[in-house]
Amino acid sequence: MITLEDVEFYKENGYLLVKGVFNPQEVEEMRNAVERILVKAAATKFDSNAAWQGDYLPPDEMKKLVLKGFHDVHYHDASFTKAAIHPKMVDVLSQIIGPNVQLHHSKMLVKPPENGAAFPMHQDTPYFPHEKHTMLAASVHFDDSDMENGCLCVIPGSHKAGLLDHVGKFYLNHKEYPLSMGTPCPAKAGDVLFFNYLTIHGSDANRSNRTRRNVLFQYRDPMDFPTEETHVNWGQGLMICGENLVYKEYKGAY
Ligand SMILES: O=C(O)CCC(=O)C(=O)O
């Protein structure tokens, strides 16, 4: 499904948009699953506003922003498990990470209309650093997204600079790295944006009257070991393709 030029593009630029990975029926199934998770979570103590805090927006604007974010969605609905190991996903992953690929975690994001929260520019590396930097995110789009509803923006080639200093480990100084430095990556529902965890990325607030929903699956080479025991997730390490070359008795946290 992807070409050698696409693989080269990913290596050079640290990201790759792959169109039409999921068909409308698969997208609809995942949208419904997002809705069910939101409803179920609303009845628990885990339903909070996951909007990032900080000084990258004026306090008045920051206060209004809302983000629904939940981890490990493939433990809540099988539509996400199917997506994580979908043959079209495997086709891409086996070429840009492969031949051996493992799921690290999943996370769903819902930016509601008018006030969906922004993500200041950052690398994902500080959240789950690894030795060989094979880790990448596959952002599966459930809605058409553009600058108006807060699509992802990336700085092409920024993964080559290595890990940069983050404010409190969370995001880059927004004066040095404003969102406007990024290349917008508009996408359609069903498209997947793959980006390395060193690639600088962020997204603006959703100021449109449309919701923006996506799920991020983070994948790595199983021989790329964490340098810190952080971000240890439910059932981490599911093999997506190939084999795990080391035998390890895995005991999850749950
Ligand atoms: O999807 C987005 O708008 C940004 C998500 C993001 O940067 C993250 O979760 O690290």
The ligand as an SDF file (V2000), in Angstrom:
LIG
                    3D

 10  9  0  0  0  0  0  0  0  0999 V2000
   -3.8960   14.9170   17.9850 O   0  0  0  0  0  0  0  0  0  0  0  0
   -3.5450   16.0040   18.4200 C   0  0  0  0  0  0  0  0  0  0  0  0
   -4.1690   17.0470   18.2040 O   0  0  0  0  0  0  0  0  0  0  0  0
   -2.3010   16.1360   19.2140 C   0  0  0  0  0  0  0  0  0  0  0  0
   -2.0410   14.9720   20.0830 C   0  0  0  0  0  0  0  0  0  0  0  0
   -0.6910   15.0210   20.6870 C   0  0  0  0  0  0  0  0  0  0  0  0
    0.1390   15.8090   20.3310 O   0  0  0  0  0  0  0  0  0  0  0  0
   -0.3190   14.0680   21.7150 C   0  0  0  0  0  0  0  0  0  0  0  0
   -1.1990   13.3650   22.2270 O   0  0  0  0  0  0  0  0  0  0  0  0
    0.8750   14.0100   22.0490 O   0  0  0  0  0  0  0  0  0  0  0  0
  1  2  2  0
  2  3  1  0
  2  4  1  0
  4  5  1  0
  5  6  1  0
  6  7  2  0
  6  8  1  0
  8  9  2  0
  8 10  1  0
M  END
$$$$
